[in-house]
Amino acid sequence: MEEKKLDLNSIIGFVLISGILIWMLYSNAPTPEEQKEKEKKEQLDKQAKEVKTETSTVAATPVADSTKNAAAQAQLGSFGYSATLPSATDAVTEIKNEVLSLKISNKGGYIVDATVLGFDQFEKNSEKAVQIIKDKNASLDIALNTTDNRTLHTKDMYFEPKLTTEGKNKVLTLQLKAGPDQFLEYRYVLKPNEYMLDFAIRSQGLEKVVNTSKPLDLEWQLKSYRNEKSVSYENRYTELVFEYEDGKDDYLNAAKDSEDEANEVSYIAFKQHLFTSILLTDTKFKTAKFKSDNLVDDEKVDTVFTKNFTAQVPLEFKNGALNYNMNWYYGPAKYEILNGYEKNLDEILPLGWGIFGWINRYIFIPVFGFISALGVGYGIAIVLFTILVRIVMSPVTYKSYLSQAKMKVLRPEITELNEKFKDNPMKKQQETMKLYSKAGVNPMAGCLPALMQMPIFYALFQFFPSMFDLRQKSFLWADDLSSYDSIYQLPFHIPFYGSHVSLFPILASIAIFFYMKMTTGDQAMSTPPQEGMPDMGKIMKIMIYISPVMMLFFFNNYASGLSLYYFISNLITIGIMLVIKNYIVDEAKIHAKIQDNKTKEKKESKFQRKMREMMEQAEAQKAAQKKK
């Protein structure tokens, strides 16, 4: 009973104490007005703290900017202003159309990526784009001589970019600033579906910043990437080409390191066989220096670069300012495209000089373009083109064979004269000329047709390497008619031959062997041996074996389209010669006609009379000397 009473007393005490505590807490709690005032005070304290922090930061910023500005000023002088702008970063701006993509960097203001769209590097479907510029392989730099005796380089400084549009044209303006209204400006304008873009360099308000009493030096440099399957073949046609002095053009040696200079230069091209970079100017560069370094080792087929090109030109001030309107071209080295600009850019292609270039420009390129436009495929187009060329040249082949046949008929009589007058060379020559005259035979007639074919041969040799349309076009086993047609990869490298086996050169070599085998006998029979001269018959027999081997080695790394042409051409020539020999030229009739000509009085030509008189005078002088 006592324990229960104690527990009740404890409970009553706990309740009383709890009530007192609750009453005290309630009594001390702030009123709504006091709570509101407290929250307001906390908010004001927080804002005051933030203002204090912000003020501290703002106060610190000018100090940091001031330090940065001072450092830029000390290093770059007035152009230190450019280093303090938000654009002073390595950011790039892309301008792009349907055929070309360009990326221009704030640093240096020049193109750091030029991708030719729609073309694959090395081989078709390689999924590697043809990039003329990438990974810092190119630069454009102007050396600025300032009034405070500094030499600054634009490639190391930051331009401020501004991208706009003018109709369908994309315009990128970049300014290297020495102040708000003082700058050097690059202006790029890319038009739709064009590989050519406008490019301008001008200055504003730099008269007191840059020394304008002498020209600024501009340097354009490009380390050309390999883009084709055969690095040695590509390198052979990778060269620096330039136009100077009102339409003259020249190039640096592609086979070795080379340098040159020129005056009044209107364009400079860094040509990479089937693609090219070109800088054109409306205001001609007064002088220019060029340099080309060969980077290819023929023993290393995996070479990344082919050439390192450098061009240095002066930019002259007019009235204290620069103002040059120029163009860039990044795209295919294709005749139709380059010729369409009417700026003599087709001279960049190695079509040959003089008559050889004329044949290619006005005959071969239009004819081949017409045939290929029929949609027959480029391999068949080459075959049809070859047939057409051989048909056109067949009269010359006929004249050559006819002359050989006549000389073959006369050979016994000429041999007889050689024996009869072997101790009197002058008399032997006179009698031989009389025999030719009576028989109505011209000993030079066989040489002239061959000489007439030389321009065609050389023009074609230049034509196929310049045909961009053959690039990565397949035919039979050849997957690229602009490069070699490898059927087997050798585990080693053969000097002058390579590390692969091409089939079309083998077929062309076999065809030329049988052609020479068929014609060499007739040529030897038509060429009488001359005293003191080597036996041409023996030389021709040796050439039967040497010529095919030379062709095999020479063409193994050349374009398979060229080897295909010579293979088909030799086959057709063999066929034409067989037809002429068996169905057109009758040696018995030729012999009868020659004998008939001997019985006729034939008027001596002026040339023959002159030759006879010279021989008679020479013989008379010899007799007089012998008598004396």
VEXLUM-904742 format. One record per residue (C-alpha): x, y, z. Coordinates in steps of 0.02 Angstrom, whole numbers, plus 50000, padded with zeros to 5 digits. Layout:
BEGIN
XYZ;...
//
This chain:
BEGIN
500005000050000;501445011650036;502285007549870;500715011949771;500555028549863;502375032549822;502125029149637;500605040549633;501565054649715;502975052549584;501775053749439;500945069349509;502655077449532;503215073549353;501615081049280;501805096949384;503635099249330;503225096249143;501815108849152;502945121949228;504265119249090;502955120648952;502285136749028;504035144049034;504405139748851;502755147148795;503025162648898;504765165448821;504245161748637;504305177248522;502715184748463;502315184148275;502915202048259;504545197748348;504795182148237;504535192548080;505765205648140;507055192048176;506905184448002;507105201747925;508675204848025;509425188047971;509065192047789;509905209047803;511425201047886;511555188447744;511435201847609;512745212147697;513905197247698;513635193847513;513925212047468;515525211647568;516125195947475;515645203147305;516495219547344;518055209947393;518025200447227;517715215947123;519115224647211;520285210047173;519815208546986;520555224946925;522165220347007;522215203546914;521705211646747;522945225346774;524335212746797;523795203146642;523695218946538;525405224446595;526185207646549;525355207846377;525905225846350;527695221546396;527735206846276;526705213046129;526695231846144;525095239246075;524545222146013;524475216746196;522695223146185;522235207746082;522845196146220;521625203746345;520055200546242;518885185746273;519365179046100;521175176146158;520935157246156;521345142746040;519535141645983;519155138345799;517725143745686;517075132245549;516415138145382;515745124745267;514855122145101;514375106944999;516155102844941;517345110545067;517525111945256;518705124745332;519175128045513;520035144445556;520905146945723;520815162545830;522675160245859;523525165945700;521895168745606;522355155645475;521585139345414;522045124645526;520915111745442;520445110445258;519425095045214;518895091545034;517185083445052;516645068244952;518375060444927;519245046245018;521085045745066;522165031644993;520765020744928;518885020544900;517825018145057;519335020245171;518245031245283;519685043545292;519335060645219;520555069945108;521235083345222;522445095445141;522705104045308;522625096045480;523635093545639;524665109445620;525435104745451;525145122345382;525355140445437;525125158145375;526195171345460;526515189945440;528035197345527;527495214145603;528895226745628;528215238745758;528705256745791;529395251845961;530675240345877;529795223845902;529585209745777;527945200845810;527215185945718;525365185045682;525365165945695;525735167845882;524395181045920;522515180445941;521235187045819;519445191545862;518235182045749;516545187545683;515475175845578;514115183245466;513225179445303;513035189145141;511615180845047;512155162745032;513975166945065;514775163645233;515925177645291;517195175845430;518125191545482;519585190345603;520455205545676;522115206445766;521845221845873;523045234745941;521555244846005;519675246145982;519885253945808;521645248145766;521825230945686;522515219345553;521075210145470;520875193545378;519225191145286;518655174245219;517135172545105;516545154945061;515265153244922;514085138444891;514815123544796;516495132144774;518255126144811;518845144144787;518565156744925;518895175344934;520245180945053;520755198645096;522095206345206;521895224445261;522415235645403;521615250445493;522375263245608;524075254745623;525115269145554;525795273345727;525935255245782;526785246645635;528265252845534;527455256345365;529045262345279;529455244845217;528405229545166;527865216145287;528475198345255;527115185345231;527595166945243;526465152745187;527025135245234;526265118145202;526895100645242;525905090445117;525055074645175;525065059045069;523315055844999;523575042344866;523975023744870;525695025144787;526765037444884;528195037044757;527025040444610;526105054144707;527745062244757;528335062544576;526905074444535;526905084344698;527735100944661;527705119744691;527065129444539;526965148244518;526455161344389;527465177144365;527765191744247;526095192144155;525715173944121;527385164844132;527365149244239;528725138744318;528945125344450;530215118444572;531055101744542;529945088144615;531335075244627;532455084444752;532575099344869;532415115144769;532335134244786;531915148544669;531405166944659;530245176644545;529555194144517;527765200144490;526995183944554;525115181844530;524835164644606;525745151144704;525175132944705;525685119044822;525125104844708;524895087344781;524675076944622;522775075644621;522365089344747;523075106744766;523165122344874;523315139044783;523545156944842;523045169844711;523215188744722;522455203144625;523915214344676;525445205044616;526805201044739;528305211444687;529505197444731;529335179844799;530475166244865;530035147844852;530705132244933;530245113844918;530975100045027;530745081944976;530185071245124;529945054445037;531085039645061;530665027344921;531155012945033;529765017445157;528055014845081;527155021245236;527805039045222;526565051545296;527175067345208;527805070445032;528475088345023;528735103445136;528315119245039;528715137145089;528335153545001;528875170745061;528115186644986;528115205245034;526505214645075;526715232945030;525855247545115;524885260545016;524525276745107;525025268445270;523835253745254;523775236045185;522435231545059;522625214944968;521195205644884;521655187444862;520915169944845;521235152744917;520885136744823;520795119944912;520175105844803;520455093544660;521835096644533;520575093944395;520765102344224;518935106844199;518795115244370;520455124644365;520235130144184;518495136544225;519185150644334;520075158244182;521615162544285;522835150844195;522675138444338;522685124044214;524555127344198;524725119244369;524375102344286;525885094144201;525065092744030;526705096043939;527465111143855;527195117443678;526335105743558;526185092043690;525115102943802;524125108943652;523695090943603;523135086943780;522095102743806;521205103543639;521135085243582;521405071943714;520485079843862;518905084343762;518885067543670;519145057243827;517855067843918;516595064343780;516925045543784;516845044243974;515225054443975;514395040143880;514325030744044;515355015743987;516525016144136;518275023344139;519165006844100;518135004343941;518335022943903;520235020643902;520055005643785;518915015443665;520055030543676;521565019543632;520675011843483;520215029143418;522005035543435;522725020443344;521445021843203;521905040143179;523755035643179;523555020443063;523995030242902;525655034842984;525925016643031;525555011742850;526805024342779;528135018142899;527874999842852;527815003942665;529485013042678;530244998042768;529584986442632;530384997042494;532044997642584;531964978842609;531754976142421;533264987342384;534374979642516;535234966942398;535714980642275;536324992042415;537374977842484;538104975342311;538564993842300;539374992842472;540484978542413;540884986642246;541415003342318;542014997842489;543685006742461;542845022942403;541535028642531;541145044542435;540785035342275;539765022442369;538695036242443;538435044242272;537905027942191;536745023942336;535895040842318;535695037842130;534895021042166;533665028942287;533255042342159;532955030242016;531925018442124;530885032742193;531305028242373;531605040442514;532715032542649;532045045142776;530225040442745;530285027042878;530935039143009;529695053142980;528135043243032;529015037943191;529465056143227;527665061243195;527085049143329;528265056043462;527155071043509;525675059143529;526705047143635;527355060843750;525675069543763;524855053343819;526245050443944;525765067144023;523895065043997;523535050144110;524425056344268;523425072644253;521715064444238;520855067044406;519325057444345;520305041144349;520575042644537;519895027344629;518975021344472;519105002344455;519284991044303;519504972244306;520764968744445;521354986844458;520454995944599;521185013044555;521615017844376;522615032844439;523785021344538;524655004544517;523654988344500;524464976844628;524084958244615;525434952544736;526354960944879;528184956144891;528964953045062;530454963645009;530854979344908;531674978544736;532624994544687;531785003944544;530364991144544;529524991944713;528774979644835;527264974144733;526874966144565;525744975444443;524894965444306;524524978444173;526384982944152;526754964344129;525434963043993;526064978943910;527854972243913;527314955743833;526364965143698;527834976443656;528984961143650;527934952743516;527714969043422;529594971943417;529904953643374;528744955543226;529444972043161;531284971343206;531704958843069;530954970042937;531834985243009;533494976143008;533224970742828;532764988542779;534314996042858;535874992042755;537494991042855;538605006242835;540475005842845;541115012743010;539375012143085;538694999343210;537614985343142;535834991343177;535164973843151;536114967343302;535624982543407;533784980043365;533874961743414;534564966743584;533204980043604;531874966543583;532304960543757;532874976843839;531334987343797;530034975843880;531094974444038;531284993344045;529404995544027;529094982344162;530174991644288;529675009144236;527785006544239;527634995444393;527275010644505;526395021144372;524535023344348;523715007244290;522705017544166;524315021944075;524895003744072;523164998544010;523315011043868;525015004543811;524434986443823;522914989643713;523905001143598;525244987943565;523924974543533;523034985743408;524684990543323;525134972143305;523434969043224;523624983943106;525384978343056;524764960743018;523354967542909;524554979242816;525844965342790;524644951642735;523264961042645;523864978442593;525724978842555;526324966742418;528224965742413;528204958242237;527224973142171;528394985042263;529894976642182;529114977642009;528704995842032;530474999942090;531194991241937;529995000841826;530505017141908;532325013541867;531945013441680;531105030341686;531985046841675;531635055841835;531925074141860;533195077341996;532505087242142;533375102742209;533845093442367;534555078742271;535515090342152;536225099842300;536765083742387;537565077342224;538515093542197;539155093542377;539765075642359;540605079442193;541485094542268;542045084342417;542715070642302;543615083442193;544435091142346;544955074042407;545725069942236;546655086642233;547355083642407;547895066142358;548755072742201;549635086442299;
//
